[in-house]
Amino acid sequence: MTLLIREAEVNSILTFSMAYSSMREAFELLDKKIAVNSKRIRTSVSGSTLTYQSGGFKDF
């Protein structure tokens, strides 16, 4: 199932502080080799572009 979340919806539930903390933790986990990150993928067709990137970490 695909879930489309628009920017306004993200802004209504995610604060800058929450995003900063999450990104800091993610980079710390990457540095410790506990997390993985893939390259960004862009797919374009008929004037629309889908951009996505995935990653994950070991459950503690």
PDB file of N, CA, C and O in Angstrom:
ATOM      1  N   MET A   1       0.845  -1.182   0.000  1.00  0.00           N
ATOM      2  CA  MET A   1       0.000   0.000   0.000  1.00  0.00           C
ATOM      3  C   MET A   1       0.885   1.238   0.000  1.00  0.00           C
ATOM      4  O   MET A   1       1.858   1.310   0.751  1.00  0.00           O
ATOM      5  N   THR A   2       0.558   2.187  -0.820  1.00  0.00           N
ATOM      6  CA  THR A   2       1.303   3.436  -0.910  1.00  0.00           C
ATOM      7  C   THR A   2       0.614   4.501  -0.079  1.00  0.00           C
ATOM      8  O   THR A   2      -0.609   4.633  -0.109  1.00  0.00           O
ATOM      9  N   LEU A   3       1.397   5.250   0.654  1.00  0.00           N
ATOM     10  CA  LEU A   3       0.874   6.352   1.460  1.00  0.00           C
ATOM     11  C   LEU A   3       1.533   7.634   0.974  1.00  0.00           C
ATOM     12  O   LEU A   3       2.751   7.784   1.067  1.00  0.00           O
ATOM     13  N   LEU A   4       0.743   8.543   0.465  1.00  0.00           N
ATOM     14  CA  LEU A   4       1.251   9.829   0.002  1.00  0.00           C
ATOM     15  C   LEU A   4       1.099  10.847   1.130  1.00  0.00           C
ATOM     16  O   LEU A   4      -0.012  11.121   1.584  1.00  0.00           O
ATOM     17  N   ILE A   5       2.218  11.401   1.575  1.00  0.00           N
ATOM     18  CA  ILE A   5       2.202  12.408   2.634  1.00  0.00           C
ATOM     19  C   ILE A   5       2.714  13.709   2.037  1.00  0.00           C
ATOM     20  O   ILE A   5       3.844  13.786   1.555  1.00  0.00           O
ATOM     21  N   ARG A   6       1.892  14.698   2.074  1.00  0.00           N
ATOM     22  CA  ARG A   6       2.262  16.002   1.511  1.00  0.00           C
ATOM     23  C   ARG A   6       3.055  16.818   2.524  1.00  0.00           C
ATOM     24  O   ARG A   6       3.001  16.570   3.729  1.00  0.00           O
ATOM     25  N   GLU A   7       3.784  17.787   2.013  1.00  0.00           N
ATOM     26  CA  GLU A   7       4.665  18.600   2.851  1.00  0.00           C
ATOM     27  C   GLU A   7       3.926  19.253   4.013  1.00  0.00           C
ATOM     28  O   GLU A   7       4.449  19.289   5.127  1.00  0.00           O
ATOM     29  N   ALA A   8       2.735  19.766   3.781  1.00  0.00           N
ATOM     30  CA  ALA A   8       1.962  20.407   4.849  1.00  0.00           C
ATOM     31  C   ALA A   8       1.645  19.433   5.975  1.00  0.00           C
ATOM     32  O   ALA A   8       1.651  19.807   7.148  1.00  0.00           O
ATOM     33  N   GLU A   9       1.365  18.175   5.612  1.00  0.00           N
ATOM     34  CA  GLU A   9       1.080  17.165   6.626  1.00  0.00           C
ATOM     35  C   GLU A   9       2.329  16.849   7.452  1.00  0.00           C
ATOM     36  O   GLU A   9       2.252  16.699   8.672  1.00  0.00           O
ATOM     37  N   VAL A  10       3.459  16.752   6.792  1.00  0.00           N
ATOM     38  CA  VAL A  10       4.715  16.515   7.508  1.00  0.00           C
ATOM     39  C   VAL A  10       4.993  17.674   8.464  1.00  0.00           C
ATOM     40  O   VAL A  10       5.350  17.458   9.622  1.00  0.00           O
ATOM     41  N   ASN A  11       4.830  18.887   7.981  1.00  0.00           N
ATOM     42  CA  ASN A  11       5.091  20.069   8.818  1.00  0.00           C
ATOM     43  C   ASN A  11       4.172  20.144  10.030  1.00  0.00           C
ATOM     44  O   ASN A  11       4.535  20.732  11.049  1.00  0.00           O
ATOM     45  N   SER A  12       2.988  19.556   9.928  1.00  0.00           N
ATOM     46  CA  SER A  12       2.044  19.625  11.048  1.00  0.00           C
ATOM     47  C   SER A  12       2.371  18.626  12.158  1.00  0.00           C
ATOM     48  O   SER A  12       1.904  18.789  13.285  1.00  0.00           O
ATOM     49  N   ILE A  13       3.170  17.589  11.857  1.00  0.00           N
ATOM     50  CA  ILE A  13       3.479  16.592  12.889  1.00  0.00           C
ATOM     51  C   ILE A  13       4.963  16.459  13.220  1.00  0.00           C
ATOM     52  O   ILE A  13       5.302  15.864  14.243  1.00  0.00           O
ATOM     53  N   LEU A  14       5.857  16.990  12.391  1.00  0.00           N
ATOM     54  CA  LEU A  14       7.289  16.845  12.601  1.00  0.00           C
ATOM     55  C   LEU A  14       7.922  18.208  12.818  1.00  0.00           C
ATOM     56  O   LEU A  14       7.853  19.075  11.947  1.00  0.00           O
ATOM     57  N   THR A  15       8.540  18.401  13.978  1.00  0.00           N
ATOM     58  CA  THR A  15       9.204  19.667  14.255  1.00  0.00           C
ATOM     59  C   THR A  15      10.659  19.597  13.795  1.00  0.00           C
ATOM     60  O   THR A  15      11.192  18.513  13.559  1.00  0.00           O
ATOM     61  N   PHE A  16      11.284  20.742  13.672  1.00  0.00           N
ATOM     62  CA  PHE A  16      12.697  20.791  13.309  1.00  0.00           C
ATOM     63  C   PHE A  16      13.529  20.054  14.343  1.00  0.00           C
ATOM     64  O   PHE A  16      14.448  19.315  13.990  1.00  0.00           O
ATOM     65  N   SER A  17      13.215  20.247  15.615  1.00  0.00           N
ATOM     66  CA  SER A  17      13.952  19.590  16.695  1.00  0.00           C
ATOM     67  C   SER A  17      13.868  18.068  16.575  1.00  0.00           C
ATOM     68  O   SER A  17      14.870  17.380  16.769  1.00  0.00           O
ATOM     69  N   MET A  18      12.692  17.538  16.260  1.00  0.00           N
ATOM     70  CA  MET A  18      12.522  16.093  16.092  1.00  0.00           C
ATOM     71  C   MET A  18      13.348  15.587  14.904  1.00  0.00           C
ATOM     72  O   MET A  18      14.014  14.556  14.995  1.00  0.00           O
ATOM     73  N   ALA A  19      13.296  16.314  13.806  1.00  0.00           N
ATOM     74  CA  ALA A  19      14.039  15.913  12.611  1.00  0.00           C
ATOM     75  C   ALA A  19      15.541  15.958  12.866  1.00  0.00           C
ATOM     76  O   ALA A  19      16.269  15.053  12.459  1.00  0.00           O
ATOM     77  N   TYR A  20      16.003  17.005  13.536  1.00  0.00           N
ATOM     78  CA  TYR A  20      17.437  17.148  13.837  1.00  0.00           C
ATOM     79  C   TYR A  20      17.907  15.998  14.716  1.00  0.00           C
ATOM     80  O   TYR A  20      18.945  15.395  14.443  1.00  0.00           O
ATOM     81  N   SER A  21      17.161  15.689  15.760  1.00  0.00           N
ATOM     82  CA  SER A  21      17.535  14.599  16.670  1.00  0.00           C
ATOM     83  C   SER A  21      17.593  13.259  15.936  1.00  0.00           C
ATOM     84  O   SER A  21      18.512  12.466  16.140  1.00  0.00           O
ATOM     85  N   SER A  22      16.612  13.022  15.090  1.00  0.00           N
ATOM     86  CA  SER A  22      16.572  11.766  14.336  1.00  0.00           C
ATOM     87  C   SER A  22      17.748  11.651  13.373  1.00  0.00           C
ATOM     88  O   SER A  22      18.367  10.591  13.269  1.00  0.00           O
ATOM     89  N   MET A  23      18.054  12.730  12.674  1.00  0.00           N
ATOM     90  CA  MET A  23      19.178  12.705  11.735  1.00  0.00           C
ATOM     91  C   MET A  23      20.505  12.533  12.465  1.00  0.00           C
ATOM     92  O   MET A  23      21.378  11.797  12.004  1.00  0.00           O
ATOM     93  N   ARG A  24      20.658  13.207  13.596  1.00  0.00           N
ATOM     94  CA  ARG A  24      21.892  13.070  14.376  1.00  0.00           C
ATOM     95  C   ARG A  24      22.077  11.618  14.828  1.00  0.00           C
ATOM     96  O   ARG A  24      23.171  11.062  14.727  1.00  0.00           O
ATOM     97  N   GLU A  25      21.006  11.020  15.321  1.00  0.00           N
ATOM     98  CA  GLU A  25      21.074   9.627  15.759  1.00  0.00           C
ATOM     99  C   GLU A  25      21.397   8.700  14.586  1.00  0.00           C
ATOM    100  O   GLU A  25      22.203   7.780  14.724  1.00  0.00           O
ATOM    101  N   ALA A  26      20.776   8.940  13.442  1.00  0.00           N
ATOM    102  CA  ALA A  26      21.022   8.113  12.263  1.00  0.00           C
ATOM    103  C   ALA A  26      22.480   8.178  11.834  1.00  0.00           C
ATOM    104  O   ALA A  26      23.074   7.146  11.523  1.00  0.00           O
ATOM    105  N   PHE A  27      23.068   9.371  11.810  1.00  0.00           N
ATOM    106  CA  PHE A  27      24.470   9.493  11.420  1.00  0.00           C
ATOM    107  C   PHE A  27      25.403   8.859  12.442  1.00  0.00           C
ATOM    108  O   PHE A  27      26.442   8.309  12.076  1.00  0.00           O
ATOM    109  N   GLU A  28      25.042   8.931  13.726  1.00  0.00           N
ATOM    110  CA  GLU A  28      25.839   8.261  14.756  1.00  0.00           C
ATOM    111  C   GLU A  28      25.798   6.748  14.562  1.00  0.00           C
ATOM    112  O   GLU A  28      26.823   6.079  14.698  1.00  0.00           O
ATOM    113  N   LEU A  29      24.615   6.197  14.245  1.00  0.00           N
ATOM    114  CA  LEU A  29      24.494   4.762  13.997  1.00  0.00           C
ATOM    115  C   LEU A  29      25.256   4.349  12.741  1.00  0.00           C
ATOM    116  O   LEU A  29      25.875   3.286  12.712  1.00  0.00           O
ATOM    117  N   LEU A  30      25.214   5.188  11.702  1.00  0.00           N
ATOM    118  CA  LEU A  30      25.993   4.905  10.495  1.00  0.00           C
ATOM    119  C   LEU A  30      27.481   4.859  10.821  1.00  0.00           C
ATOM    120  O   LEU A  30      28.195   3.978  10.343  1.00  0.00           O
ATOM    121  N   ASP A  31      27.946   5.793  11.626  1.00  0.00           N
ATOM    122  CA  ASP A  31      29.355   5.857  12.000  1.00  0.00           C
ATOM    123  C   ASP A  31      29.781   4.611  12.776  1.00  0.00           C
ATOM    124  O   ASP A  31      30.915   4.151  12.645  1.00  0.00           O
ATOM    125  N   LYS A  32      28.875   4.071  13.579  1.00  0.00           N
ATOM    126  CA  LYS A  32      29.163   2.872  14.375  1.00  0.00           C
ATOM    127  C   LYS A  32      28.939   1.583  13.588  1.00  0.00           C
ATOM    128  O   LYS A  32      29.085   0.487  14.128  1.00  0.00           O
ATOM    129  N   LYS A  33      28.581   1.719  12.306  1.00  0.00           N
ATOM    130  CA  LYS A  33      28.313   0.582  11.419  1.00  0.00           C
ATOM    131  C   LYS A  33      27.133  -0.267  11.894  1.00  0.00           C
ATOM    132  O   LYS A  33      27.094  -1.474  11.656  1.00  0.00           O
ATOM    133  N   ILE A  34      26.172   0.372  12.568  1.00  0.00           N
ATOM    134  CA  ILE A  34      24.973  -0.318  13.028  1.00  0.00           C
ATOM    135  C   ILE A  34      23.810  -0.039  12.067  1.00  0.00           C
ATOM    136  O   ILE A  34      22.782  -0.714  12.124  1.00  0.00           O
ATOM    137  N   ALA A  35      23.971   0.935  11.202  1.00  0.00           N
ATOM    138  CA  ALA A  35      22.917   1.326  10.266  1.00  0.00           C
ATOM    139  C   ALA A  35      23.453   1.272   8.835  1.00  0.00           C
ATOM    140  O   ALA A  35      24.662   1.275   8.608  1.00  0.00           O
ATOM    141  N   VAL A  36      22.533   1.223   7.884  1.00  0.00           N
ATOM    142  CA  VAL A  36      22.885   1.252   6.466  1.00  0.00           C
ATOM    143  C   VAL A  36      22.055   2.328   5.771  1.00  0.00           C
ATOM    144  O   VAL A  36      20.985   2.711   6.243  1.00  0.00           O
ATOM    145  N   ASN A  37      22.562   2.795   4.668  1.00  0.00           N
ATOM    146  CA  ASN A  37      21.902   3.847   3.914  1.00  0.00           C
ATOM    147  C   ASN A  37      22.131   3.573   2.428  1.00  0.00           C
ATOM    148  O   ASN A  37      23.241   3.215   2.033  1.00  0.00           O
ATOM    149  N   SER A  38      21.107   3.734   1.607  1.00  0.00           N
ATOM    150  CA  SER A  38      21.256   3.513   0.168  1.00  0.00           C
ATOM    151  C   SER A  38      21.399   4.842  -0.563  1.00  0.00           C
ATOM    152  O   SER A  38      21.139   5.911  -0.010  1.00  0.00           O
ATOM    153  N   LYS A  39      21.815   4.746  -1.810  1.00  0.00           N
ATOM    154  CA  LYS A  39      21.886   5.941  -2.634  1.00  0.00           C
ATOM    155  C   LYS A  39      20.485   6.419  -2.964  1.00  0.00           C
ATOM    156  O   LYS A  39      19.550   5.619  -3.008  1.00  0.00           O
ATOM    157  N   ARG A  40      20.331   7.707  -3.194  1.00  0.00           N
ATOM    158  CA  ARG A  40      19.044   8.277  -3.599  1.00  0.00           C
ATOM    159  C   ARG A  40      18.735   7.829  -5.027  1.00  0.00           C
ATOM    160  O   ARG A  40      19.608   7.829  -5.895  1.00  0.00           O
ATOM    161  N   ILE A  41      17.501   7.456  -5.249  1.00  0.00           N
ATOM    162  CA  ILE A  41      17.045   6.992  -6.559  1.00  0.00           C
ATOM    163  C   ILE A  41      16.009   7.978  -7.091  1.00  0.00           C
ATOM    164  O   ILE A  41      15.090   8.369  -6.371  1.00  0.00           O
ATOM    165  N   ARG A  42      16.159   8.377  -8.353  1.00  0.00           N
ATOM    166  CA  ARG A  42      15.181   9.251  -9.001  1.00  0.00           C
ATOM    167  C   ARG A  42      14.648   8.554 -10.244  1.00  0.00           C
ATOM    168  O   ARG A  42      15.417   8.060 -11.069  1.00  0.00           O
ATOM    169  N   THR A  43      13.343   8.519 -10.368  1.00  0.00           N
ATOM    170  CA  THR A  43      12.683   7.925 -11.525  1.00  0.00           C
ATOM    171  C   THR A  43      11.762   8.976 -12.120  1.00  0.00           C
ATOM    172  O   THR A  43      10.905   9.517 -11.421  1.00  0.00           O
ATOM    173  N   SER A  44      11.930   9.272 -13.411  1.00  0.00           N
ATOM    174  CA  SER A  44      11.107  10.288 -14.071  1.00  0.00           C
ATOM    175  C   SER A  44      10.324   9.683 -15.219  1.00  0.00           C
ATOM    176  O   SER A  44      10.838   8.866 -15.983  1.00  0.00           O
ATOM    177  N   VAL A  45       9.062  10.101 -15.326  1.00  0.00           N
ATOM    178  CA  VAL A  45       8.228   9.685 -16.445  1.00  0.00           C
ATOM    179  C   VAL A  45       7.128  10.728 -16.639  1.00  0.00           C
ATOM    180  O   VAL A  45       6.521  11.182 -15.668  1.00  0.00           O
ATOM    181  N   SER A  46       6.880  11.096 -17.855  1.00  0.00           N
ATOM    182  CA  SER A  46       5.805  12.034 -18.217  1.00  0.00           C
ATOM    183  C   SER A  46       5.827  13.320 -17.399  1.00  0.00           C
ATOM    184  O   SER A  46       4.771  13.827 -17.021  1.00  0.00           O
ATOM    185  N   GLY A  47       6.998  13.847 -17.126  1.00  0.00           N
ATOM    186  CA  GLY A  47       7.107  15.119 -16.415  1.00  0.00           C
ATOM    187  C   GLY A  47       7.021  15.027 -14.903  1.00  0.00           C
ATOM    188  O   GLY A  47       7.108  16.051 -14.224  1.00  0.00           O
ATOM    189  N   SER A  48       6.853  13.831 -14.354  1.00  0.00           N
ATOM    190  CA  SER A  48       6.807  13.645 -12.898  1.00  0.00           C
ATOM    191  C   SER A  48       8.061  12.907 -12.455  1.00  0.00           C
ATOM    192  O   SER A  48       8.580  12.058 -13.180  1.00  0.00           O
ATOM    193  N   THR A  49       8.543  13.232 -11.273  1.00  0.00           N
ATOM    194  CA  THR A  49       9.737  12.581 -10.745  1.00  0.00           C
ATOM    195  C   THR A  49       9.456  12.029  -9.363  1.00  0.00           C
ATOM    196  O   THR A  49       8.929  12.728  -8.498  1.00  0.00           O
ATOM    197  N   LEU A  50       9.809  10.774  -9.164  1.00  0.00           N
ATOM    198  CA  LEU A  50       9.716  10.131  -7.863  1.00  0.00           C
ATOM    199  C   LEU A  50      11.140   9.994  -7.327  1.00  0.00           C
ATOM    200  O   LEU A  50      12.008   9.436  -7.998  1.00  0.00           O
ATOM    201  N   THR A  51      11.374  10.500  -6.129  1.00  0.00           N
ATOM    202  CA  THR A  51      12.676  10.389  -5.495  1.00  0.00           C
ATOM    203  C   THR A  51      12.509   9.609  -4.205  1.00  0.00           C
ATOM    204  O   THR A  51      11.620   9.898  -3.404  1.00  0.00           O
ATOM    205  N   TYR A  52      13.368   8.619  -4.007  1.00  0.00           N
ATOM    206  CA  TYR A  52      13.288   7.878  -2.752  1.00  0.00           C
ATOM    207  C   TYR A  52      14.668   7.400  -2.326  1.00  0.00           C
ATOM    208  O   TYR A  52      15.594   7.300  -3.130  1.00  0.00           O
ATOM    209  N   GLN A  53      14.773   7.111  -1.048  1.00  0.00           N
ATOM    210  CA  GLN A  53      16.017   6.627  -0.476  1.00  0.00           C
ATOM    211  C   GLN A  53      15.641   5.779   0.735  1.00  0.00           C
ATOM    212  O   GLN A  53      14.729   6.129   1.484  1.00  0.00           O
ATOM    213  N   SER A  54      16.328   4.690   0.922  1.00  0.00           N
ATOM    214  CA  SER A  54      16.000   3.822   2.036  1.00  0.00           C
ATOM    215  C   SER A  54      17.197   3.638   2.957  1.00  0.00           C
ATOM    216  O   SER A  54      18.339   3.915   2.590  1.00  0.00           O
ATOM    217  N   GLY A  55      16.913   3.175   4.129  1.00  0.00           N
ATOM    218  CA  GLY A  55      17.958   2.879   5.095  1.00  0.00           C
ATOM    219  C   GLY A  55      17.364   2.056   6.225  1.00  0.00           C
ATOM    220  O   GLY A  55      16.154   1.832   6.269  1.00  0.00           O
ATOM    221  N   GLY A  56      18.195   1.619   7.117  1.00  0.00           N
ATOM    222  CA  GLY A  56      17.713   0.846   8.236  1.00  0.00           C
ATOM    223  C   GLY A  56      18.784   0.719   9.310  1.00  0.00           C
ATOM    224  O   GLY A  56      19.938   1.095   9.104  1.00  0.00           O
ATOM    225  N   PHE A  57      18.383   0.185  10.457  1.00  0.00           N
ATOM    226  CA  PHE A  57      19.327  -0.018  11.539  1.00  0.00           C
ATOM    227  C   PHE A  57      18.961  -1.260  12.323  1.00  0.00           C
ATOM    228  O   PHE A  57      17.823  -1.727  12.285  1.00  0.00           O
ATOM    229  N   LYS A  58      19.933  -1.781  13.027  1.00  0.00           N
ATOM    230  CA  LYS A  58      19.696  -2.961  13.860  1.00  0.00           C
ATOM    231  C   LYS A  58      18.821  -2.580  15.045  1.00  0.00           C
ATOM    232  O   LYS A  58      18.988  -1.514  15.638  1.00  0.00           O
ATOM    233  N   ASP A  59      17.901  -3.449  15.379  1.00  0.00           N
ATOM    234  CA  ASP A  59      17.031  -3.233  16.529  1.00  0.00           C
ATOM    235  C   ASP A  59      17.846  -3.464  17.796  1.00  0.00           C
ATOM    236  O   ASP A  59      18.600  -4.433  17.887  1.00  0.00           O
ATOM    237  N   PHE A  60      17.698  -2.590  18.753  1.00  0.00           N
ATOM    238  CA  PHE A  60      18.501  -2.687  19.981  1.00  0.00           C
ATOM    239  C   PHE A  60      17.741  -3.420  21.032  1.00  0.00           C
ATOM    240  O   PHE A  60      18.243  -3.607  22.140  1.00  0.00           O
TER     241      PHE A  60
END
